[in-house]
Amino acid sequence: SSDRNLFILIGEAGAGKTVVVTHMSKAHQQCVRAVHLCRHDVSARRQPRRIILSLAYQLARNFVPYRIEIEKNLRHYKQVVTGTPRELWDRLLVIPLSKLTKPKYFRKIVLIIDAIDESDHYMDPKGILNILRNRVRYLPSWVGVAVSSRGTEIIDVLGNQNPWVIKCDDAKNEQDVRKYVSRKLKTMGTVPEEELPDAVNTFAAKAKGLFLYVKHIFDSVATLTSASEAETLPDGLDDFYNRTFESLFPLDGKETNEKLEELKPILEVCVAAQSELKIAEISEIVGKSPTEVMQMLQPLSRFLGLPSDTSRCSPQTTLKFSHKTFRDWLVSTDPQALKKGGPSQAYVVSEMKGHKILAHYFASLLRLNETPVDRKNDGEDYELVEELITATKEDPLVKYAIRFCAFHASEATEWEVAKAVLTSLPHYELFARVQPGDID
């Protein structure tokens, strides 16, 4: 109902921003015509260009006048999609929408971008945030954009737009948590009625306002029988992750857990990967069979988007973190965080090692280890390019390698690999042909 073009929702990780966004999109379907969910671990869902194209695509599907306007000059718009993010915003959204009149049957059309802080170039001039700051005001007054973000730095860029802030320690939020916990415990029927208020208060205090914590506890605890048992619950989300690892990978006085050490290269690849990977792809990268990878990941299935029953997994099953808080906990090395329930040093996963594994694997995949002596002339370069272009159609990892090998090498400070990529003319041609829109 606001006259503003921009609405901002801010809340810390696990506070329920995506739940709010999902509710908004379902409860106000007449107004909400496009929703883009950014993901830190899915490259295609965090690129500014892809975000704008996603919004335009959904708008064309869900708002007939806009689709008709686009179809009037379809050839022109097919050329537009190769432009910069700012050009896309203007030519795909601002200009065609400005040619339309406000529909009579509702006040505003809303486009939603969830987790905008997980988008590429978040705070950079190329990022979607700066595009919104500079260009959202050119949208018609009856078109609005709603964004959600973790940090308050979004206000520094977009200005104080009277954001709706979900504060975990807010009294209303804590009351919501208590109501939800109370309803769930009553449904379970295992806590004596006279102890229920104390159990609810204890549970809610440990949740610290995070509904994600509540979800994890109810998913992992079969029953809760008393208020005193509620006292034994983990103290917050980090402590929940820590206790989970302690039960799955006990140290028993040792510095490491052998089972976890075998698993770590897989987790390192997962935290460093710039896109979701399938089990078959991970098995290639770490040199294990898909069956071995599935079995090793089974204890962490609920955190990685996998079915708990490995028989329901296949080599084509995609691995993805169920929530970014788990990934952040895995790579946390902040001494203060470790004291407050962050991972024991034995449980910390090295993102840099993951980048190193990926850099060397992809360098081999792109045959960057071949020296100039190995390839005699430009004709061989041409053959290599054509061979790898063909391979991209059969093996998604080749396309991934073309795009991200240099990135992983630089993140791992593997400068020789990075140099080999960036000075390879065949690789540049590969990149230009596979990712033409990203050359800038």
N, C-alpha and C positions, 0 to 999 in steps of 0.2 A: 504493500500500500504506500510505500515511501515514494517521494518524488525524486529521490536520488538515483543516480545511475549505478552506484556502487554500494554493496553491503559486505561487511567484513565480519567473519566469525573467527575468534581466536580462542585457543584452548591448548593445554599441554597434552603431550602424548598420552593416549588412553583415556582422555576425558570424554570422548564420545562425539567428536566433531563429525566423523563420517556417518555416524548413526543419525545425527541431526540433519545432515545433508540428504541422506536417504529418505528420512521422514518428510522433509520439505518437498522432495521431488515426487513422492507418492501422494502426499496430502494436498498438493497444489499442482496437480498435473496440467490443469488448464493454463497455468502461468509458466511453469518450469518446462521449457522445451528442449533443453540440452544440459547434460551433466557430464563433466569430464573428471575422472578420478586419477590424479597424478600418483605415480608409484616410483619410489626411489630406486627400485630394482628392475624396472621395466623401461628401457630406454625410449621405446616408442610412445610411452605414456607420460614422459616428462619433458619432451622437447617442445619448445615454444611453438614451432611450426605445427607439430602434430596436435597440440592442444587446440589451436585455432581451427585447424582442418576438422578436428573432431566436433567442435561446437557447430561449425558451419554444416557439416554433414547431418548431424542430428536435427539442426534447425530446418534444413531442407526436407527432412523426413516428417517432421512434426508441425511445421507451420507452412501451410499451402501457399499463401501469398508470396512468401520468400522463395519457395521452390519455383514458382512460376516466373518470378523475376530472374532467378538464376538461369532457368531454361531458355529465356529469351535470347541470351547471348552465351550459350554453353561453350562455344569454341574459345571465346575470350577468357572465361573462367578456368578453362583447362590450362591456359597459359599462365594464369595468375598464380596457380598453386606452386610454381617454382620460385616465387618471389621470397623476399625476406619476411620474417615474422611481422614486422610493422606493415609492410605492403599487403600481406595477407589480411591483417586485421582491417585495414582500410577498404581494400577492394572486395573482400568476401563478406564483411559484416557492415561496416559503416556505410559505404556507398549504396549497396542494394537495399539495406534496411531503411535508409533515408528516403528512398524513392517510394516507400510504402506509406499508406495512411494508417493511423492507429485503429486497430480493430475495435469495434463497438462493444464486444461482449466480454472484455476483461480490461483491467487497468494497466497491466504490465506484463511483458514477456521477460522471463528470467533465464539467464545462462549461468550455470554453476561450475566453478572450478574448485574441486576439493584438494586439500593438501598442496596448495600452490607453492609452499616452501620446499617441496620435494622436486620441483621442476628444475630443469637445467638453467644455468646462468641466472639463478633466482634473483640476486641483487645486482646483476650486471646490466649495462645499457641494453644488451640484446635480450634480456629476460622478459618474460611475460609480465612481471610486476611493473617494469618501467613502461611497457606498452600500455598497460592499464592506466598508469599515472598520466601519461601524455595523450592517450587516444580515447579513453572510455567516455569522456565528456562529449565526443562527437557523435556518439550513438543517439538515436532519437530518444526523447524523454520517456517514451513508453517501453524502452528496452533497458533492462538492468542486468548487472553482473554481480553475482554473489560468490565470494571466495572464502575458503577456510585456510587457516595457517596455524602452526604451532607458536612461533615467536611473535613478540610485539614489534619486532623490527619492521614488520610490514607497514606499521603506522608511520615510520620514518620516511618511507618511500611514498605511500599513498596519502599521507596526511591523516589527521584525526577525523575519521568518517563516522564517529560515534559507533565504534565496533561493539558487537555483542561478545563479551568475554566470558567464557566458561571457566570459572575459578573453582578448582577442586576443593578448596577450603571454604568456599562460600556456603553459608548456612542453608540456602535453598538446595544447593547441589548435594550437600551431605544429607539433607532430609530426603531427597530423591533416592539416594543410596540406601538409607535405612528402610524406606518404604519397600523398595525392591527386595532387599535382603529379608525383611520380615515376611513378605508374601511368599518368597521361595522357601523359607524355613517352615512356615505354616503348611505349605504344600508337602514338604518332606515329612512333616509330622513326627520327627524324631527328638526334638527338643521339648522338654516339659514346658507346659504353658507358663508356669510361674517363672521359669528361667529365660523365657523368650526375650523380654525387653533387654536384659543384660547381654544375652548372646548377640542380639541385633546391634546394640551399641558397641560392643567389643569388635564385632566383625566390621562394622562401618568405620570405626576408628583405624583399624588396620588397613582398610581399603584406601584411606586418605583421599576419598572423593573420586577414585578411579573405577569406573565401571568395568574396565578391562580386567582389573584385579578380581572383581567380583565374579566375572564370567569364568576366569581361570580357576578360581577356588571351587565354584560349583561344578565345573567340568571334571575336577580332579578329586574332589572329596565326595565319597559315596554317601556318607551320612555325617551329621553333626549332632551329637547327642546331649550336649550340655553347654552352659555358659562357660564353664571352666575349660572345656575342649576348644571353645572359640579363642581362648587366651593363647593356645598353642599354634594358632594360624600364623603364617609368615607375616612379617611386619612390612607390608608394602610390596609393590610389584617386583622390585629388584631382589628382595629377599625370597620371593616366591621362585624366581628363576634360579637363584643360588641354591635353594633347598632342593629344587628339582634335579639339578646337576649333582648335588651331593648324594641324592638317593640313587641316581642312575649311574654315576661314575664316582663311587666312594674312593677317597684317598687313603684311608686306613693308615694314617701316619706317614704316608709317602708323599713325595713332591708331585707326582703325576699319577694318572690312571692309564694303564696300558691300552685299554679299550678306547678311551677318549683320544689318546695320542694317535691311534690308527685312524680315528674319525676326523681329526683336526684338518688334514689337507682338504678334505671334502668341504668342511665348514669354511675354511679359508677361501676356497674357490667361490663358495656361495656368497660370502660377505663382500668379495671384491668384484664379482660379476656385475656387469652393467645392464644385463637383461636376464630374464628368467631362463634357466637351463633345464633341459630334460635329463632324466636319470641316465639315459644312454650317452648323452653328451658329456655329462660329468664323469662317467666311467671311462670314456676315452681320454679325458684330460688327466685324470689321476691314475690311469693305468690299472683299473680294477674292472671286474665284470659287473654288468648291471645288477645281477643278483646280489653280489657282495655289497654294492653301494646301497641297495634297498634294505638289506639286512642291517647294515651299520647305521642307517638313518632311522630305522624303525622306532627306537626309543624316543626320538624327538619328532615323531610324525606330526603331532598336533601343532607344533611350532613351525612346521615347514610345509603345511598345506597338503600333507600326505594322508591317505587312509591308514588307520592303525593296523589294519590287517594287510600284511605285505602281499598276500595273494591277490589283492585288488589293485596292486601297483603293476606297472609295466615299464619297460624301458622308455616308453613315450610319455610317462607321467612327468608333469612339470613340477619343479621344486620352487617354492616361493615362501618367503617369510609370512607367517600369518599376521604379524604386526611388526612394525619397525622397532618397537621398544625391545623386542627380543634380539634383533640384529644389533641394536645399539648396546645392549647389555653384553653381548658376546665380545664386542671389540673394545669395551671400556677399559681404559688404562689409567683413569684419573684416580690418584691415591685416595682422595676424599670420598669418591664414589665407592671404592673398594671397602672403605671403613663403614659405609652406610648401607651395606647389603649388596654392593656390586659384586662381580664375580671374583672368586678366589683367583689368585694369579695362575693357578693350574688350569682354570677354566677359560682364561682369556684366549681369544682366537686372533691371530695376527692377520690383519687385512693386507699388510704389505707383502707377507708371504704368499697370500692369495694372488696378488697382482704379479708377483714374480713367477708363480706357477703358470698363470695364464699367459704372461708375456712370452715365456720360452716355448710354451706349447704352440701358441699362434705363430711365433716366428718360424717354427719348424713347419707348421701347416702351410705358411705362405712361401716356404722354401727360401727364407732370407739368409739361411746359413750357407747357401751356395755362394761361393766367391766369384768374382769376375772371371777367374780362370776357368771355373766350371761352366760358365755360359760364354760362349765364344763371340756372339754377335747380337745385333739388335733383333735379328730374326728369331733367336732363341727367346729373347725377352717377349716378343710378340706371341710366340707359342705358349709361353708361361702364362701370360695374361689371358689368352683365350682358354687355356686349360683350367685356370682358376675361376674364370667367369662361368664356365660350364659347371664347375664343381659347386658354385653357389646355389645352383638349382637343385642339387641333390643333397648337399650337406650345409645346413644353416650355420654351422660353426665357421665355415670359410668366409661367409658374408660377415659374421661377427668379427672374425679376425681382421678382415680388411678395415673394418671401422674402428676397432678398439685396441689393436695390438700396440700401437704407439702410446696410447693412453696408459695401458697397463705397464708398459715398460718404463714410462716416466714416473708413474706412481711408485714403482718398485725401485726407482733409481738405477735401473738397468740401462745405462746410457748407451752402451754398445748396441743393444737391441733397438733402442729408440732411434739411434743414428741410422742403423741399417734400414729401418722402416722409412724414416723421413727423407733419406737420400736415395731411395729406390724409385726410379722412374716407372718401372712396371707397377709398383704399389700405388703410385700417384694415379696412374691411369686406371687401375682397378677401383680406387676410391671414387674417382670422377665418374666412372660408369655405374658403380653400385650405389653410391650415395651422392648423386649430382646436386641435390639440394643443400648439402652440408659443406660444400667446398669453401664457403666463406669462413 
